[in-house]
Amino acid sequence: MRVPGFTHNIVQSLKQQHICAEVDKSDSCLSKQIRNSELDKIPFTIMIGQRELDEQNRVHLS
C-alpha cells in the first residue's frame, strides 16, 4: 500500500507531540498487521482506511 499524504501528516503531527509513531508499509493483511502490533505490545494502533482518507479531517478510534 502506498502511504498517502494524509497518513504522513498524522504521523508527523503525532511526532511533534512527542508521541512515537510509525507506518506499517507491509503488504500483510489487516488482521496480520493488528496481530503483529499486539505481539509487539504496541499500546495503540491507528488503522487508516478509505473512510478516513475520504474524510481527511478525522480519524476514527475504537
VOMARRO-240034 format. One line per 4 residues: their letters; for each residue x negated, y, z negated of C-alpha. Coordinates in steps of 0.02 Angstrom, whole numbers, plus 32768, in hexadecimal, padded with zeros to 4 digits. Layout:
# residues N
a) X,Y,Z ~ ... $
This chain:
# residues 62
mrvp) 8000,8000,8000 ~ 7FBF,80AB,8028 ~ 7FC0,8122,7F96 ~ 802E,81B7,7FC1 $
gfth) 8003,8266,7F89 ~ 808F,8262,7F08 ~ 803B,81D1,7EAE ~ 7F92,8228,7EB4 $
nivq) 7FE1,82C5,7E6B ~ 802B,8263,7DD9 ~ 7F83,8212,7DB1 ~ 7F2B,82BA,7DB8 $
slkq) 7FB0,8309,7D48 ~ 7F9D,827E,7CC7 ~ 7EDF,828D,7CCA ~ 7EEC,8349,7CAD $
qhic) 7F4E,831F,7C0F ~ 7EBE,82AA,7BDB ~ 7F25,820E,7BFE ~ 7EC6,817F,7C4D $
aevd) 7F1C,8154,7CF2 ~ 7EF3,80F0,7D8D ~ 7F4B,80AB,7E27 ~ 7F53,7FF1,7E4C $
ksds) 7F35,7FEF,7F08 ~ 7F38,7F32,7F15 ~ 7FAB,7ED9,7F8E ~ 7FF1,7E70,7EFF $
clsk) 80AC,7E63,7EEC ~ 8101,7ED1,7E6A ~ 811A,7E45,7DEC ~ 8061,7E16,7DF5 $
qirn) 802D,7ECC,7DDC ~ 809D,7ED8,7D43 ~ 805A,7E33,7CFE ~ 7FA7,7E6D,7D18 $
seld) 7FC8,7F0E,7CBA ~ 8015,7EA9,7C2B ~ 7F80,7E33,7C25 ~ 7F0B,7EC9,7C25 $
kipf) 7F71,7F0D,7B91 ~ 7F98,7FB0,7BE9 ~ 8018,8006,7B77 ~ 8079,8062,7C00 $
timi) 808E,803B,7CB8 ~ 80E1,80B1,7D33 ~ 8121,8063,7DD2 ~ 813F,80DD,7E60 $
gqre) 81B5,809B,7EE4 ~ 8217,80E2,7F74 ~ 8298,8136,7F02 ~ 820F,8198,7EA9 $
ldeq) 81BD,81C4,7F4F ~ 8263,8202,7F92 ~ 8285,8270,7EFA ~ 81D0,82AD,7EE6 $
nrvh) 81FB,830C,7E48 ~ 8219,8286,7DC8 ~ 81DB,81DB,7D96 ~ 8256,8162,7D47 $
ls) 8214,810B,7CAC ~ 8266,8076,7C5C $
